[in-house]
Amino acid sequence: MNQKPVTRSPEKDPLSVQIGSAARKARITLRLSQEEAAERVGVATEVYGRWERGDLRPSTPTLIKLSKALGTSVDTLIGLAGERKATTPEITEPTPDPMPREFRRLRRTLRTMDKLQLATFTRMAAVLVTHKRRRQGSRRKAQAAAT
């Protein structure tokens, strides 16, 4: 009998899997997409996705950034939260990002634009703002005339 050797994919590092699982749970709790979480940490979306899958482990400084971005402790991310002493104060809830999701999405899009696209977008935005102000002024005049 001629059998082919069984090839195994390399097993994932348990710590990387733990960090990824905890990061995913925290991200979902905050109702963030992977792209938004990656932006908060300052890494590419692909890198963040590899963390969550357990394919890649963040460096220590990046792990700290990740914990701050997701509003959780490093202990929780690495799986030591259950082993902490009861006297240790808990991390408070993260302050919500004051920028709405639509603005964060727009900001990401703007970063991908070249100079011509950005200049065109800037002109278009200026026209929209001017148009809105003119409409509001016309309404105020009409309301004042009606009273």
DRENDOVO-340839 format. One record per residue (C-alpha): x, y, z; residue in three letters; residue number from 0; chain. Coordinates in steps of 0.5 Angstrom, whole numbers, always signed. Example, Ala and Ser with C-alpha at 12.3 -4.5 7.8 and 13.67 -1.06 7.14 Angstrom:
NODE     x     y     z doza tikol lumgu
NODE   +25    -9   +16  ALA     0     A
NODE   +27    -2   +14  SER     1     A
//
This chain:
NODE     x     y     z doza tikol lumgu
NODE    +0    +0    +0  MET     0     A
NODE    +2    +7    -2  ASN     1     A
NODE    +0   +12    +3  GLN     2     A
NODE    +1   +20    +2  LYS     3     A
NODE    +4   +23    +8  PRO     4     A
NODE    -1   +27   +12  VAL     5     A
NODE    +1   +34   +12  THR     6     A
NODE    -2   +38   +18  ARG     7     A
NODE    -3   +45   +18  SER     8     A
NODE    +2   +49   +24  PRO     9     A
NODE    -2   +49   +30  GLU    10     A
NODE    -4   +56   +32  LYS    11     A
NODE    -1   +59   +38  ASP    12     A
NODE    -6   +58   +44  PRO    13     A
NODE    -4   +65   +47  LEU    14     A
NODE    -5   +68   +40  SER    15     A
NODE   -12   +65   +40  VAL    16     A
NODE   -14   +67   +47  GLN    17     A
NODE   -12   +74   +45  ILE    18     A
NODE   -16   +74   +38  GLY    19     A
NODE   -22   +71   +42  SER    20     A
NODE   -22   +76   +47  ALA    21     A
NODE   -21   +82   +42  ALA    22     A
NODE   -27   +80   +38  ARG    23     A
NODE   -31   +79   +44  LYS    24     A
NODE   -29   +86   +46  ALA    25     A
NODE   -30   +89   +39  ARG    26     A
NODE   -37   +86   +38  ILE    27     A
NODE   -39   +89   +45  THR    28     A
NODE   -37   +96   +42  LEU    29     A
NODE   -41   +94   +36  ARG    30     A
NODE   -34   +96   +32  LEU    31     A
NODE   -32   +93   +25  SER    32     A
NODE   -26   +90   +24  GLN    33     A
NODE   -24   +96   +20  GLU    34     A
NODE   -26  +101   +25  GLU    35     A
NODE   -22   +97   +31  ALA    36     A
NODE   -16   +97   +27  ALA    37     A
NODE   -16  +104   +25  GLU    38     A
NODE   -17  +105   +33  ARG    39     A
NODE   -11  +101   +34  VAL    40     A
NODE    -7  +104   +28  GLY    41     A
NODE    -6   +98   +24  VAL    42     A
NODE    -8   +95   +17  ALA    43     A
NODE   -15   +92   +17  THR    44     A
NODE   -11   +85   +15  GLU    45     A
NODE    -7   +85   +21  VAL    46     A
NODE   -13   +86   +26  TYR    47     A
NODE   -16   +80   +22  GLY    48     A
NODE   -10   +76   +23  ARG    49     A
NODE   -10   +78   +31  TRP    50     A
NODE   -17   +76   +31  GLU    51     A
NODE   -16   +69   +28  ARG    52     A
NODE   -10   +67   +32  GLY    53     A
NODE    -6   +67   +26  ASP    54     A
NODE    -1   +73   +29  LEU    55     A
NODE    +0   +76   +36  ARG    56     A
NODE    +1   +83   +37  PRO    57     A
NODE    +7   +86   +40  SER    58     A
NODE    +7   +88   +47  THR    59     A
NODE    +7   +96   +46  PRO    60     A
NODE    +1   +94   +41  THR    61     A
NODE    -2   +89   +46  LEU    62     A
NODE    -3   +95   +50  ILE    63     A
NODE    -6  +100   +44  LYS    64     A
NODE   -11   +94   +43  LEU    65     A
NODE   -13   +94   +50  SER    66     A
NODE   -14  +101   +50  LYS    67     A
NODE   -18  +102   +44  ALA    68     A
NODE   -22   +96   +46  LEU    69     A
NODE   -23   +99   +53  GLY    70     A
NODE   -21   +92   +56  THR    71     A
NODE   -15   +90   +60  SER    72     A
NODE    -9   +87   +58  VAL    73     A
NODE   -10   +81   +63  ASP    74     A
NODE   -17   +80   +60  THR    75     A
NODE   -14   +80   +53  LEU    76     A
NODE    -9   +75   +55  ILE    77     A
NODE   -13   +71   +59  GLY    78     A
NODE   -11   +72   +66  LEU    79     A
NODE   -17   +76   +68  ALA    80     A
NODE   -20   +70   +72  GLY    81     A
NODE   -14   +70   +76  GLU    82     A
NODE   -13   +77   +78  ARG    83     A
NODE   -14   +78   +86  LYS    84     A
NODE   -21   +81   +88  ALA    85     A
NODE   -18   +88   +91  THR    86     A
NODE   -15   +90   +84  THR    87     A
NODE   -20   +95   +81  PRO    88     A
NODE   -23   +94   +74  GLU    89     A
NODE   -22   +98   +68  ILE    90     A
NODE   -28  +103   +67  THR    91     A
NODE   -32  +103   +61  GLU    92     A
NODE   -29  +106   +55  PRO    93     A
NODE   -31  +113   +53  THR    94     A
NODE   -35  +112   +46  PRO    95     A
NODE   -32  +115   +40  ASP    96     A
NODE   -35  +122   +39  PRO    97     A
NODE   -34  +121   +32  MET    98     A
NODE   -40  +118   +29  PRO    99     A
NODE   -39  +111   +25  ARG   100     A
NODE   -41  +115   +18  GLU   101     A
NODE   -35  +120   +19  PHE   102     A
NODE   -30  +115   +21  ARG   103     A
NODE   -32  +111   +15  ARG   104     A
NODE   -31  +118   +11  LEU   105     A
NODE   -25  +119   +14  ARG   106     A
NODE   -22  +112   +12  ARG   107     A
NODE   -25  +114    +5  THR   108     A
NODE   -21  +120    +4  LEU   109     A
NODE   -15  +117    +6  ARG   110     A
NODE   -15  +113    +0  THR   111     A
NODE   -16  +119    -5  MET   112     A
NODE   -10  +122    -9  ASP   113     A
NODE    -9  +129    -9  LYS   114     A
NODE   -14  +131   -15  LEU   115     A
NODE   -20  +126   -12  GLN   116     A
NODE   -19  +130    -5  LEU   117     A
NODE   -19  +137    -9  ALA   118     A
NODE   -25  +135   -12  THR   119     A
NODE   -28  +132    -6  PHE   120     A
NODE   -26  +139    -2  THR   121     A
NODE   -30  +143    -8  ARG   122     A
NODE   -36  +139    -8  MET   123     A
NODE   -36  +139    +0  ALA   124     A
NODE   -36  +147    +0  ALA   125     A
NODE   -41  +148    -5  VAL   126     A
NODE   -46  +143    -1  LEU   127     A
NODE   -44  +147    +5  VAL   128     A
NODE   -46  +154    +2  THR   129     A
NODE   -52  +151    -2  HIS   130     A
NODE   -55  +149    +5  LYS   131     A
NODE   -53  +156    +8  ARG   132     A
NODE   -57  +159    +3  ARG   133     A
NODE   -63  +155    +3  ARG   134     A
NODE   -63  +156   +11  GLN   135     A
NODE   -62  +164   +10  GLY   136     A
NODE   -68  +163    +5  SER   137     A
NODE   -73  +160   +10  ARG   138     A
NODE   -71  +165   +15  ARG   139     A
NODE   -73  +170   +11  LYS   140     A
NODE   -79  +167    +9  ALA   141     A
NODE   -81  +165   +16  GLN   142     A
NODE   -80  +173   +18  ALA   143     A
NODE   -84  +175   +12  ALA   144     A
NODE   -90  +171   +14  ALA   145     A
NODE   -90  +173   +21  THR   146     A
//
